[in-house]
Every structure is written in structure tokens, then in C-alpha cells.
């Protein structure tokens, strides 16, 4: 498995923790994906469409032999399996699983944009991403993530919900 990717996960409908745990297990069961690291869980205020409940968010670092669009299809399949409905743009969702980065590539296809659009504007992505890999740089950007985070006005909307405490990648998801 030669490709490194960072995935963001979020949920604000139903039992958010159970949904994220289920998605984590489905990713872990996929023989083409190796979970390398996981951030703590953060409770975050909604962005865009504000009339909805708070999200739980995290970031996973994975190794994969899947091509970017194959990884996207896998993420979308997990979303559907766990009841994802796409009814309101940026609206409530059982599960949102996005590819943030794939290697250090810029990818633009009809169905996939990497780095994920607007990720540098979203504290709910940058805070857990910096926890997983504080030295990561976004392709073709010279500002470190900490500098990007300082520019975001709503970073107070990201609150630690369950700390990882330096334990292994599975620590947050063991029952």
C-alpha cells in the first residue's frame, strides 16, 4: 500500500459516535485500506447551513492501494451503507466521509477534487488534521496549517469531545 490519504469524517444525525465507530470498522475491514492514525473526536458547530445539530468530526490517516476515485467510491459506499441521505447542501447527515488529501497530489475530475475544496477554511477539518500530522503541508500552499487555522474566524466552534490521549489508532473506537 503505497498511497497516503487523509479522510475526514463527520456525523450529526442519530447516534453520532456509533455511526463514526461503524464507519471506522468498515474502513478497517477493507483489505485495500490500512488505518495509520486517527485524531481525537471533536464536537463542532455546523458550517454553511446553521439550522442543525452539532457534528462529531475526526480525521483518519490511511495507507491504500486504491486509486483516488476508487477510494472515493469506497467512502460513498460506506456512507450509503450507514444511511447517508443527501437532501440539503451542507445539511444534516448521518455520515460524511471525505478525501482531504491523497499523497501530495492535486486532482480535479468530474467527481473528485483533492485537496478537498474549502478545507483550508474549515476549522473542523484543520484542527483534527493538525493533530494527526502537524507538519503536513497542502499541495501548492506555503502557509503552514497553523497559519491557515489562525485566519479562520469560527475556530471556537471546534471543541474536544473525546481525546485520543496518545493511544493507538483503535483506542477511540474500542468498546
Rosetta blueprint (number, residue, H / E / L):
1 X L
2 X L
3 X E
4 X E
5 X E
6 X E
7 X E
8 X E
9 X E
10 X E
11 X E
12 X L
13 X L
14 X L
15 X L
16 X H
17 X H
18 X H
19 X H
20 X H
21 X H
22 X H
23 X H
24 X H
25 X H
26 X H
27 X H
28 X H
29 X H
30 X L
31 X L
32 X L
33 X E
34 X E
35 X E
36 X E
37 X E
38 X E
39 X L
40 X L
41 X E
42 X E
43 X E
44 X E
45 X L
46 X L
47 X L
48 X L
49 X L
50 X L
51 X L
52 X L
53 X L
54 X L
55 X E
56 X E
57 X E
58 X E
59 X E
60 X E
61 X E
62 X E
63 X E
64 X E
65 X L
66 X L
67 X L
68 X H
69 X H
70 X H
71 X H
72 X H
73 X H
74 X H
75 X H
76 X H
77 X H
78 X H
79 X H
80 X H
81 X H
82 X L
83 X L
84 X L
85 X L
86 X L
87 X L
88 X L
89 X L
90 X L
91 X L
92 X L
93 X L
94 X L
95 X L
96 X E
97 X E
98 X E
99 X E
100 X E
101 X E
102 X E
103 X L
104 X L
105 X L
106 X L
107 X E
108 X E
109 X L
110 X L
111 X L
112 X L
113 X E
114 X E
115 X L
116 X L
117 X L
118 X L
119 X H
120 X H
121 X H
122 X L
123 X H
124 X H
125 X H
126 X H
127 X H
128 X H
129 X H
130 X H
131 X H
132 X H
133 X L
134 X L
135 X L
136 X L
137 X L
138 X L
139 X L
140 X L
141 X L
142 X L
143 X L
144 X L
145 X H
146 X H
147 X H
148 X H
149 X H
150 X H
151 X L
152 X L
153 X L
154 X L
155 X H
156 X H
157 X H
158 X E
159 X E
160 X E
161 X E
162 X E
163 X L
164 X L
165 X L
166 X L
167 X L
168 X L
169 X L
170 X L
171 X H
172 X H
173 X H
174 X L
175 X L
